[in-house]
Amino acid sequence: MTNTSHGQSKFIFITGGVVSSLGKGLGSAALGALLQARGYSVRLIKLDPYLNVDPGTMSPFQHGEVFVTDDGAETDLDLGHYERFTGVHAKQSDNITTGRIYQNVLEKERRGDYLGATVQVIPHVTNEIKDFVLDKDGSADFILVEVGGTVGDIEALPFLETLRQVGNELGRKRVLYIHTTLIPYIPAAGELKTKPTQHSVKELMSMGIRPAILLCRADREIPQDEMRKIALFCNIDEEKVIPALDVKTIYEVPLSYHAAGLDTQVLDYFKLDNYVAPDLSVWDNIVDRIKNPEGEVTIAVVGKYTNLADAYKSLNEALIHGGIANNTRVKIKFVEASVFDTDNPQDHLHGVHGILVPGGFGERGAEGKIKAAQFARENNVPYFGICFGLQMAVLDCARNLCDITDATSTEFGEGEGTHLVGLMTEWMNGNELEARAKEGDLGGTMRLGAYPATLSKGSKVAEIYGDTDISERHRHRFEVNMNFREQMEAHGFMMSGTSPDGALPEICEYKDHPWFIGVQYHPELKSKPFDPHPLFVSFIDAAVKQGRLV
């Protein structure tokens, strides 16, 4: 089915109540996948109530990973879920925060766009949000809009008021409200409790929004009597109370929601008579490979945010995707890089089938990551360095092979030492020169988004990609210095990928190592369960082969 004509998109607003982390993002992504399987086009956007302009300067410990789009936006990690489930590339215009909204409003006020009017939350802030949402009208059959946070949060009030206004303006035929809530199990009572859901729906209705579908999160089957009770007290059709039960893998969510009737009830609400069963065979295959693998490998992820899995969300999923392609279960062993300040790497890395050093910022844990790269190089363990992980592999090569014992990065200070990694101030983007000031805002000094790279013919990466011209997403401030290329390549560490003009190194690899590749970009951002990134497929394949040797 092709896109609807302009102005005829149907909007589905997904809100959450009771507690955060209920899976609104996954639910939105899974519903998008189900609607696609029915033949409709979808677009997913996220409204974030926090005051940051974007998550780019937020700690991964607080917010999880920053997901970067092709057009260079630093966005919420839920946009990664959207892409992984639907394959629709997210855009800068698919995520907005309260900070961005107020920034836009204040810029307009300073320009005099409001003609001297008193600037207020209603209508000026809500109109800004409304313009952001309705600007997508006509870009797909269904526009799915997730609202971050929970109902009752003071930060969310302008967004919920905007949702009410949009529903009032477009009418029931084009607007559906779905509310995600929690049905907690109380062990002492031995039963599930519906009261939190009742209160959450009541709170939402007090704002003028009546949800037509409820997604009820629970860790066990919800008795039919409880479903009827929820429908009665929340004034919702019983068949539109959808149990959203825990599953073993997130890629089972589309199958679970379809079995519970979510997509059918959405179509029923909009009176769309497309009741032909969707083709979900791709999800059946993915889930089968995850649940019934032929083998298992252990990958050590040596990082600095290892206490929070969401800090490496796309990375974790991309490793799973590589496992799916190889019909292999991937066990991730998180290793805090700073432990190598005192411990021998052998104590933590012996027996793993692959080592991955992910991106990161700052000096903490850097020496540990260098030791992880050294261990992989010396012991012929498959190594995958991403962004910072490439730079630390370069420092290992410089210090331990090239005899540049004081090799360091300007990221760790501009004092003494030979700086093999330095701050970028300008680079080419196509035919345009992009420049950044060293003292600029943190959110504006990085090389962000998709950039092309040229791979050396005959290199391992060219073989993996099956091409010598690629495009990948970047998020970094520092770059390896090309002046040391000859010294590194004399020891077999080849710069096998560069920017098209040859000025910036993109990929390094050891030609005589079973699998040792470092990349300056973030390939995990483009990996999907049904279309795994080739580097992760090859890395896990190398880990499988390593497993036969261990």
Secondary structure as UniProt FT lines:
FT   TURN            6..7
FT   STRAND          10..16
FT   HELIX           24..37
FT   TURN            38..39
FT   STRAND          42..48
FT   HELIX           55..57
FT   HELIX           60..63
FT   STRAND          67..68
FT   TURN            70..71
FT   STRAND          74..75
FT   HELIX           78..86
FT   HELIX           92..94
FT   STRAND          95..97
FT   HELIX           98..111
FT   TURN            112..116
FT   HELIX           121..125
FT   HELIX           126..134
FT   TURN            135..138
FT   STRAND          142..147
FT   TURN            151..152
FT   HELIX           154..156
FT   HELIX           157..170
FT   TURN            172..174
FT   STRAND          175..182
FT   STRAND          185..186
FT   TURN            187..190
FT   STRAND          191..192
FT   HELIX           195..205
FT   TURN            206..208
FT   STRAND          213..218
FT   HELIX           224..234
FT   HELIX           238..240
FT   STRAND          241..245
FT   HELIX           250..252
FT   HELIX           253..260
FT   HELIX           262..269
FT   TURN            270..271
FT   HELIX           281..291
FT   STRAND          295..303
FT   TURN            306..307
FT   HELIX           309..312
FT   HELIX           313..325
FT   TURN            326..327
FT   STRAND          328..336
FT   HELIX           337..341
FT   HELIX           345..349
FT   TURN            350..351
FT   STRAND          354..357
FT   TURN            364..365
FT   HELIX           366..379
FT   STRAND          383..386
FT   HELIX           388..400
FT   TURN            405..406
FT   STRAND          407..409
FT   HELIX           410..412
FT   STRAND          418..423
FT   STRAND          426..429
FT   TURN            430..431
FT   STRAND          432..435
FT   TURN            438..439
FT   HELIX           442..444
FT   STRAND          447..455
FT   TURN            457..458
FT   HELIX           460..465
FT   STRAND          469..476
FT   STRAND          478..480
FT   HELIX           482..484
FT   HELIX           485..489
FT   TURN            490..492
FT   STRAND          493..498
FT   TURN            500..501
FT   STRAND          505..510
FT   TURN            511..512
FT   STRAND          516..519
FT   HELIX           523..526
FT   TURN            529..530
FT   HELIX           534..549
//
